[in-house]
Amino acid sequence: MKTTIGQIANESISFQDGSLFKALTESVNLHRSTKADTKIRGNKYFGSPSFEAILKVIFEATGIRLVGKEGGPAIMPPAMSPGHIFREKWVQEWIEEGMGSAAHDAVKLMKAKRAGTLLRGTVDLKNSRVSGCYSDLVLDFYMPRDMMIGTTFTAEEVSAIILHEVGHAFTFFEYVSRTVTTNQLVACMTRCLDGTLDDGKITTIFGKVADEGRLDSEKAKALASARSEEVICSILIDAEIQEMESVLGASVYDVNSCEFLADQFSVRHGAGVHLASGLDKLMYAYVVLEPFTRVKNWAVFVCMGVGVAGAVGGVIAFFLYLVLGGLLQFKEDEIYDNPGYRLERIRHGMLAQLKVIGEDDNRIKQIHKDIATVEEMFAKYDQDLNIFGKIAYMLKPGFRRAHKYEQLQKDLERISHSGLFVAASKFNQFARGN
């Protein structure tokens, strides 16, 4: 879990009805039962009719177009360049021409931003769909053949993991839709401060931008008088966040972890408990098996030290190994949360659904059961720092500050997703006689 300064945190999609997860699971089961396809090896396997049917289900439900390849699980989003398919033709020409007159283009950009014509596509958070240029792209989708046809993972777990990967693509498109347009506007407005315009003209231009952007009176006044890049960024990004909040009627989640957002995509399609069990199997190798490998490496390292310089050399070698391992820990570069808390956050996402689900008693009972199952999964993981993390905590002030901030945020998340919500939900069911 990490916060990246200067980026807007993406939202999660609304809770979906579970139909995509159900259809995806049925397609995976059908694929596994089609022996003529599962016997195919190499790249031709991913072009088999029943595997292509899985990708068709995804495209029809989300608008995201994929092509299967061996590897992963992973998905590769496209690179973003000035002439990319994402941008409208007039924006590509505008960039190539040096962005024209700042005074004119700042207002023009805000108009295009409001009209949704900066990018040739849409991202629909409520219905979990993309369209336009986003659907025109074909993304490389990597899935291990053994996972698709093997027995280690259930069809539900495979479908949940696939949804996680689709979630990476969706949140990438959302990031482009939200942030690129805002960045273009900020860049254009700051060019108005290059000294070629007098103060009165700048105030007039920024006032028009505020009007086109429908900023509230306080932000409009602040923007009209803004004379630094930092202030312009602060005002426009704050306005963008308010608009993002209004889409779903909920606060923007303030952590930019791409893995969390992909997990949340899968959870909100109703795959939470199966995503947790699938990840539990994937993460076991890293949490339970990898430490044994490290101990073996330590032993080899010590033996080398003993062989070279006797017992003292072995102890010194072991100590240096630990210190070096600690110094190479960088909290700010972590993409994946620790396995226990990653599963706990999936539970948080499932609990959040209890707050919006209404009085569907059968669905509520199932969520209660699924939450209890996930709680059993993450309870077995030690969420404390490993030995290298503990050494980094002692030796590196930056690592220590980042870890304390992370723990504070996790504590706040736990408070807002307290088990009291589950207890209250069960009590409400009891009061209704269910």
MOVENQUI-V494522 format. One record per run of one state. SS is the DSSP state (A for helix, B for strand, O for the rest). FROM is the first residue (numbers start at 1). TO is the last residue. Records with the same first field share a line. If there is no record, write none. Layout:
SS = FROM-TO / FROM-TO
//
This chain:
O = 1-18 / 34-34 / 39-41 / 48-48 / 63-64 / 70-73 / 77-86 / 88-88 / 97-101 / 116-118 / 120-120 / 125-128 / 137-137 / 143-144 / 150-154 / 192-198 / 213-216 / 225-228 / 249-257 / 328-330 / 334-338 / 355-360 / 380-386 / 396-396 / 417-418 / 432-434
A = 19-33 / 35-38 / 42-47 / 49-62 / 89-96 / 102-115 / 133-136 / 145-149 / 155-191 / 199-212 / 217-224 / 229-248 / 258-327 / 331-333 / 339-354 / 361-379 / 387-395 / 397-416 / 419-431
B = 65-69 / 74-76 / 87-87 / 119-119 / 121-124 / 129-132 / 138-142
//
